[in-house]
Structure formats: structure tokens, C-alpha cells
Amino acid sequence: MPELPEVEVTRRGIAQRVGGARLDHAVLRAPTLRYPIPAGLARILAGRTLVEAKRRGKYLLLDLDGGHLLIHLGMSGSLRFVAPGTTPEKHDHADFVFGEQVLRLTDPRRFGALLWLAGDPLAHPLIAKLGIEPLSRAFTPVWLQQALKGRAMAIKPALMDAGLVVGVGNIYAAESLFGAGIDPRKPAGGVSLKRLGRLVPAIQATLRAAIRAGGSTLRDFRGTDGGMGDFQTRHKVYDRAGLPCLSCGGPIRMIRQGQRSSFYCPRCQR
């Protein structure tokens, strides 16, 4: 699933190519994704200007004068620019045409979202319940200690709780915990402030490095230029079960946590 780095890479690509441009028209080829696409959306969008491309968690918010287009990439979606006249394929569900720039939404599993918000987007139910942005100044070790207080669940699934911290996801939680030297099984409420003092900067450094690398492409993700992300070549523990740890040489272990695979080094993470 595209996480914070992949969505941020997409946001930046959109802002660079069509920020301030007029959305001439939209072509919508599916009546529904995860949620029904609003009736008349193509008509609503036509002629509006893209004022700003924003991100909240894993949601893209395209501020168009007079409203906001909310986009979620689901499990395997992507937004990329294609040449005008490019024939759409089976899973290409929408085109947004900005002059000669055509932004195409692809979503093979249709788990994404495409919604029009006329009011305050931060008050929408999908956005309002989201937790703190991990790249914000408010995300500090002290804040995290208070947020985790009393939580018996393991630290890794706690970091993946979007109601607590947005956009970290499976890959980046595993890599961040390795960077901080914390066992993913450790009870979240029992992680000391000292260790959280390593974890918070590890999360931020991991996410920023992934953004610089264009995200992680494990299957379907592509940036707006159609290129693959490169961060998967830099994973230190994720998807490396049985391979030697790049720090100590011991084998990376894989366990299941909350129906997700977790990868860690038993020697380096305690």
C-alpha cells in the first residue's frame, strides 16, 4: 500500500507539473472505487484551478478554487502523467486534463477513493480521525510517550495505527524500529523516553530518506513520472528474512503481528 513517502512523492510531482494550472476537464471511467464517485464530478471539476496540492496522512488533497478533490491510492493505486491521447488500460479509472498535461489515476484493486469536498476538508470523517503527522514539529518523544501511555499492544502495530501516527505503515515502521534498536514486540507503553528519543528521529529520518528515493515500489507503485521508487533497495530488515543483518551479520527474523509480516534483527533490536 502506498504510505506517507509514496503519497508525498506523488503530491510533489503534481505540484511541480500542474500547480496553478487550470483543470480543463476530467474523464471518469468508473462509477465507484472504495466509495461511490460523486455524481457529476467531472462537471464540478471542469474549469477549476489547482491552487495547491496537499497531503494529510495517506490522503491527497487537491485544493481547487471552491473545493477540494480528495484522493486515496488504496492498496495499489498510483497517479502518473501520460501523453495526451494515451489509450487507457483496464485499471485506468480517471484522467484529469490540465492543458497538455494528463494526470491518470490507476487503481487495480479499486480500494482507493475519489471524493469532492466542498467544506473544510480537515473536518471530513476520513480526515478528522487521523493522528499526528510524523514529520511535524509536534511529533516529539515526549508527545509519543504520552500517546503510548498504558498501551499494552506491541510498539510496531501501535506505530501503524493511523489514529495515533499517520502514514508510517509496515515497511517504514520496521525500518524505523531497526534504526532505533527497538524490538517490534515490545509493549508500546513500556518503551522508555530514552528509547523514544531514538525512535522519533529514526522514523523521521526513514521517511525523509524514502521520499528522497521516490518511495518503495514493491509491486504497483509508480511516481507521477511513471518511474519506480528506489527505497526498497535500501531496506535493512523489511523483506530480508533469513538474510544477514547489515549491522551485526546475524539472521533477520520474520514474525506475524496483527496479520502483517514483521522483520527485525534479534541481536540489534532489544
Secondary structure, DSSP 8 states (H G I E B T S, - for coil): ---HHHHHHHHHHHHHHHTT-EE-EEEE--SBSSSB--TTHHHHHTTEEEEEEEEETTEEEEEETTEEEEEE-TTT-EEEEE-TT----TTEEEEEEETTEEEEEE-TT---EEEEE-S-GGGSHHHHT--B-TTSTT--HHHHHHHHTT--SBHHHHHT-TTTBSS-HHHHHHHHHHHHT--TTSBGGG--HHHHHHHHHHHHHHHHHHHHTT---SSS---TTS----GGGG-SSTT-TTSB-TTT--B-EEEEETTEEEEE-TTT--
